[in-house]
């Protein structure tokens, strides 16, 4: 039942940005951080980062507010191959308002489906 729940839709300009991000040619780590515009009930762009490490990304996220992140990073396989996985991160730190947590949780599946993401990581807190 939770798969069919849609609290917020995804802004059209963000849909296009995510599509371009999926097919980017750059080889540096990059992130798109998204938030919910409560008044419009839309998932919108919050910030974009190029050349950002996981630790730097952690520092960019608010301590008491949820965020969605799409992160592309360089991964060196044991056999020497290099790949650039695209991961979806749902950050919901301890101390978030229950209303915010519910809006983000209810919008996550729609965003994942819209962005056509396959690797998901649920992080209770990055801080």
N, C-alpha and C positions, 0 to 999 in steps of 0.2 A: 504494500500500500504506500509506503514512503517513497517508492520510486516514481509514483504518479503525482505526488505532491509538488506543486510549483508555487512558491511564495513570491519570488521575484523573477522577472524575465531578464534577459541579457541585452544591454544597449547595442543597437545596430553597429555603431562605430567600433565597439569593442569586439563584436563578432568578426569584423573584417581584420582588425588588428591581430586577433588570435589566429586567424587563418594564415596571415602573412608570417606570423611568428613560427608556426608549425613548419613552414617551408623555408625558413631563413637559411642562408648559406654561410653566415659567419661561424667561426669556430671558437669564439669566446663564450664564457658563461654569461647568461642573460636571464632576466626575470621580468615578468609582468605581474604587478601587484594590483589586486582588484578589491573594491569595497562595495557595499550596498548603499545606494542612495535611498534612504528610508521614505522620503516624501514621494519620489517617483516610482518606488518599488522596482528598481533596476540595479543590476550588477553593472558597475561602471569602472573605468580605469582609475586607479589611484596613483601609481607610479610605474615608470619603466627604468630598468637598469641594465647597463652593458658592462661586461668585465667584472661581475660581482661574485665573490666567493660565498659559500654557504654561511660562513660566520658573518660576513658583511650583510647578507640578506637577513639573517636573524636580527641584526641590529637595526635594520630598517623597519621591521614590523612593530606596530604599537603594542605596548605591554598589556593593555586592558581592552583591546578591541579585536574582534575576529577579522581575518583577511583571507582571501583566496590568492594563491600564487601559482603561476605557471613558470617553471624553471627549466632552462636548457643548460646542460653542463657537459664538459668533456670527460669521458670515461675511458680509461685505458684498461683494456682486457688483459688477462694473464698471458694470452698468446700474442700480444703486441698490437692487436687491432685497436682502433680508436672509434668510439661511437659517441653520439651526442643525444642521449635520451631526453625526452620531454616529460617532465613530471608535474603533476598537479598536487599542490599542498593546501590543505585546509587548516589554517591556524586559528585555534579557539582557546586563547589563554585563560588560565584560572582568573576569576574576578570579572569576567565579562557579564554584562547585564543579561538575564535570561531571555529577554525579548530579542536582543541582538543574536544570541546563540540560536534561537529558534528560527529567525529570519535566514541566517546563513545556512543552517542545517537543511532548511526547507528549500533552499535555492541551489545547493551543491549539485544535485543530480542533473538539473537542467543545464547548469554551466558546463559540467563534464560532457554531457551529451552534445551540447552546442559546439564546444571546442574540439570534439572528437578526440578526447584524451583517453589513454589506456593505462597509464601507470599512476596509481593513486597512493597517497600517504596521508593518513589522518594523524595530525600532530596536536595533542592536547595543549601543549605549550612549547614554544621555541625559546622562551626566555627563562 
